[in-house]
Amino acid sequence: MQTHQVTFQPDNVKVVVEPGVTVMEAAQRGGIILNSLCGGAGHCRKCMVEIDGVAQPVAACQYHVEGDLTVTVPENSRFFEQKILEEGISRPGQIQPVVRKYFVRPAKPDLQDLRSDADRLIDTVSTAAGGNMTIAWPLLRQLPQVLRHNDYSVTAICHGESIFALEASDTTDTIFGMAVDVGTTTVVGHLVDLTSGKTTAIASRTNPQISLGEDVISRIDYSRTNPDGLGQLQRLIVDCLNRLIAEVCEKAQLDYRRIYEMTVAGNATMEHLLLGIPVEQIAQAPYVPAVTSAIDVIASELGIDIHPAGNIFVMPGVAGHVGGDTVAVALATAMRHSKEINLALDIGTNGELVLGNKDRLLACSTAAGPAFEGARISHGMRGATGAIERVHINDDVEISVIGGGTPMGICGSGLIDAIAELLNVGIIDYSGKLLTSGKLSEKLGQKLLQRIVEIDGSAAFVLAGDNQAKNGRAVVLTQRDIREAQLAKAAISTGTDILMQQMQIELTDIDRLYLAGAFGNYIRPESARRIGLLPDVPLEKIQFVGNAAAAGAREVLLSRSARGHAVQLAREIEYLELAGRSEFQTLFSENIFFPEK
C-alpha cells in the first residue's frame, strides 16, 4: 500500500501514514495532540496548521494527506497540558477498606483430615476475619499448587467476603489501592496505602480521549459514527490509567501487583466508556444511561495494570447527566449528614449542582457550554501556560499569566475576572453590551479608552496588545465572547434557581456553597458572584473543596461504610431534568443579564 511521510515542525516528528488520513490523525499518531473543540467537524478552527507549499493555514482535521508533507504546528493550535487540580477536601474517617489481607497457616491434609484445599483455606480465613468467607472460582485453578509450594503458609487477599488471591509468606503490611477521578479533560490518580490511609503518590494527565473529541457530546458522536469508535475511546482511557499507575508505582517504588483495588469516579459517559458500554443513548432524549448502579469488575477484564485479580469499583451515578463524580462530590462534602442547607457546584462544560441537607438532596445538570474552558472564546484556551488567569482594572489593566511571561490567550478564570472588572468600571453594561469609547470618554482615563477597539464592526477590549502578547498577537475580549459567557453563567444560575424553587428555600437559607473541581478552585468568588455565575451569598459561605470527586473516590477506597453511603446517596438524590421544565426558559432569559451593582 502506498504511504506518505508527514514531518511535524518544530518537533521534527516524522509519521508514515496511508493516503486520505487527515493531518490531525497523523499528528495524533506522532503523539502531537491538537486543539479539537468541535471533535474534528471543522467548525472551531482551533487546529489551524501551516503546510509547506500551501498559501494559507488549514484546519488539520479537514486537510487530507495525499503526498509527503511538512507541517508546522503553531503554539495556539496545540493542546497544552493544563493546570490539573489533584487534591481535594479531606475528612478524617475510620480506615476500613473492602480489601483486606490475612496471613494464615491452614492445617495440612492427612488421612484424618480429608477436607478439600478450598474448605481448609476458607475455614482458616473465616476464623481470622471473624466472618464466613467464600473463594473466588479463578483462584481454585491455582490453589493446590500455591498451598503446597508455600508449605500451607500464605497471605489471603480478600475483597469483602471473597478470597480472590494468595501470596507467598506474610505480606499483610503491603496493601495499596488507587482512587481515580476520570474527568472529561483530566484524569487524576491517588495511590493510597490501605493500612495507614495515607496517599503515597499522586499523578495526573490530560484525558487522551480529547484527541477524538473535545467534550462529552463529541466523544459520544465519535463512538457512534466511527468503526470501533467505542473501542478506541475505551483503549485510550485504559492506557491513560495504566500510565498513571506506572507513574505512581515508580514514585512509591512499588510493584503494581501490590495494588488490589481501584475506585473510579467519573460522569456517566466517562464511566460507560471505561467499561466499554455504548453511550449514544445518553445524548438522546430522554438521556438515559445504560446503568447507574455501582459496578465491580476484575482488573484483568479491563486490561488495567493492578493485581490481575484485583477489583475495579466504578462509582454509582444518578442519571445520564449526573454521574458518579457528582455522587463522589456529595459524599466528600458530607451533605447527606448535614443539618444545614448546602449547595455544591462543579462547573465545566456541564454544570452539576446538588442542593440540600440530611432531609433531602436535589441535583441537576445544566449545559453551561465550553466557554469557561476556553472554547468559542476568540482567544480562549484552557488553564495552561500562557493563559491569562487574573485580570484587575484600575487606571489600566493588570494581568496575571499562568507560568509568567507573555500571554497567548485567556482561560475561564481570566474571562470571569475580565468581565467582572469591565462591569465594575462601566465598560460593559448590565445587558452585556460592550460600550464604545465615545460613550465612555467622560468616565474613563485615556489608557482604558485606548483599549476599546473595533473588530469586524463590533466593539472589543484589548487585554494585552500586540507588543505585550505571544507572537505579537493581541489578546482581546470581544462582544461575542461576552455573550458566550452570559449564556454559560445563565445556565448555571438557572439551575440554581430551579433547585431552590423545588426545595422551597430562599438564597438566605443556603448555609454553605461548595465549589468543586479545577475551575471552581481557580476562580475568584467575588468575580464569579459579580457576573451572576455564583449566587449572591456572603463570601464567607463559599468553600473551595478542590478535586472533591477524587476525594470521594478515595473515601470509598478506604471505607466500606463510605462505599455503602455512596450507593445509598445515588439512590436518594432526586434528579431534576431541566429540559422538560416550563420555567427554565423564562428564568434563563432573566439570568442572561448581569446583576446591577
MOMO-V276716 format. One record per helix or strand. SS is the DSSP state (@ for helix, = for strand). FROM is the first residue (numbers start at 0). TO is the last residue. If there is no record, write none. Layout:
[[SS & FROM & TO] [SS & FROM & TO]]
This chain:
[[= & 2 & 8] [= & 12 & 17] [= & 21 & 21] [@ & 22 & 28] [= & 33 & 33] [= & 47 & 50] [= & 57 & 58] [= & 63 & 63] [= & 68 & 71] [@ & 74 & 76] [= & 77 & 77] [= & 81 & 81] [= & 87 & 87] [= & 95 & 95] [= & 98 & 103] [= & 109 & 109] [= & 112 & 112] [@ & 116 & 128] [= & 133 & 134] [@ & 136 & 148] [= & 153 & 158] [= & 161 & 167] [= & 175 & 181] [= & 185 & 192] [= & 198 & 205] [@ & 207 & 211] [@ & 215 & 224] [@ & 228 & 251] [@ & 255 & 257] [= & 258 & 265] [@ & 267 & 274] [@ & 279 & 282] [= & 294 & 297] [@ & 298 & 301] [= & 310 & 313] [= & 318 & 318] [= & 321 & 321] [@ & 323 & 331] [@ & 334 & 336] [= & 341 & 346] [= & 349 & 355] [= & 360 & 366] [@ & 370 & 372] [= & 379 & 379] [= & 383 & 383] [= & 386 & 392] [= & 396 & 400] [= & 406 & 406] [= & 408 & 409] [@ & 411 & 424] [= & 427 & 427] [= & 433 & 433] [@ & 436 & 439] [@ & 445 & 448] [= & 451 & 454] [= & 457 & 463] [= & 468 & 468] [@ & 469 & 471] [= & 474 & 477] [@ & 478 & 502] [@ & 506 & 508] [= & 511 & 515] [@ & 516 & 521] [@ & 524 & 530] [@ & 538 & 540] [= & 541 & 545] [@ & 547 & 557] [= & 558 & 558] [@ & 559 & 571] [= & 573 & 574] [@ & 577 & 579] [@ & 582 & 590]]
